[in-house]
């Protein structure tokens, strides 16, 4: 009787432990590669426009496109919420 009771208790504890944890949310891998979160919570990204047709663009413009840029508040909120949930 005691052995059967302890087995039932172990099974009960096992299932209770597993059901208490919430499922993990998957992070979007493309967002991880394209964006970085700064220490203040802003999101930085690389700027577009440096891949082709560079002979039309001035050297000053090309040089300034090398720098990263900060994403706008509206876009950064959606990126953090849906694509990178663990970086908040």
C-alpha positions in Angstrom: 0.0 0.0 0.0 2.8 2.5 0.9 4.7 1.7 -2.4 1.6 2.4 -4.5 0.9 5.6 -2.7 4.4 6.9 -3.2 4.3 6.1 -6.9 1.1 8.1 -7.3 2.5 11.0 -5.4 5.6 11.0 -7.6 3.5 11.0 -10.7 1.4 13.8 -9.4 4.3 15.9 -8.4 6.0 15.3 -11.8 2.9 16.5 -13.7 2.3 19.5 -11.4 5.8 20.6 -11.9 5.6 20.4 -15.7 2.3 22.2 -16.0 3.3 25.2 -13.9 5.9 26.3 -16.5 4.8 28.6 -19.3 5.9 27.6 -22.8 8.9 29.5 -24.2 8.4 32.0 -27.0 10.6 31.5 -30.0 12.9 34.4 -31.0 13.0 35.4 -34.6 16.5 34.5 -35.9 16.5 37.1 -38.6 15.7 39.8 -36.1 18.6 38.6 -33.9 21.0 39.1 -36.8 19.7 42.4 -38.0 19.1 44.4 -34.8 21.0 45.1 -31.6 19.6 46.4 -28.3 21.6 49.2 -26.7 22.0 49.6 -22.9 19.3 52.3 -22.9 16.8 50.0 -24.6 17.0 51.5 -28.1 17.4 49.3 -31.2 20.2 49.9 -33.7 20.3 48.6 -37.3 22.4 49.0 -40.4 21.3 51.4 -43.0 20.0 50.4 -46.4 21.4 51.7 -49.7 25.0 50.5 -49.8 24.7 47.4 -51.9 24.6 48.6 -55.5 24.5 51.7 -57.7 27.2 53.2 -55.6 28.6 55.3 -58.5 25.5 57.5 -58.4 25.9 58.2 -54.7 28.3 60.8 -53.4 31.3 59.7 -51.2 29.8 61.7 -48.3 26.5 59.8 -48.6 28.3 56.4 -48.8 30.5 57.3 -45.9 27.4 58.3 -43.8 25.6 55.0 -44.7 28.4 53.0 -43.0 27.1 54.1 -39.6 24.4 52.4 -37.8 21.0 54.1 -37.1 18.5 54.0 -34.3 15.1 52.5 -35.1 12.1 54.7 -34.5 10.0 54.2 -31.3 7.0 52.7 -33.1 9.0 50.2 -35.0 11.3 49.3 -32.1 8.3 48.5 -29.9 6.9 46.0 -32.4 10.4 44.4 -33.0 10.9 44.0 -29.2 7.5 42.6 -28.6 7.1 40.1 -31.4 10.6 39.3 -32.8 12.9 39.6 -29.8 10.7 38.9 -26.7 13.6 38.1 -24.3 15.5 41.4 -25.0 13.1 43.7 -23.2 
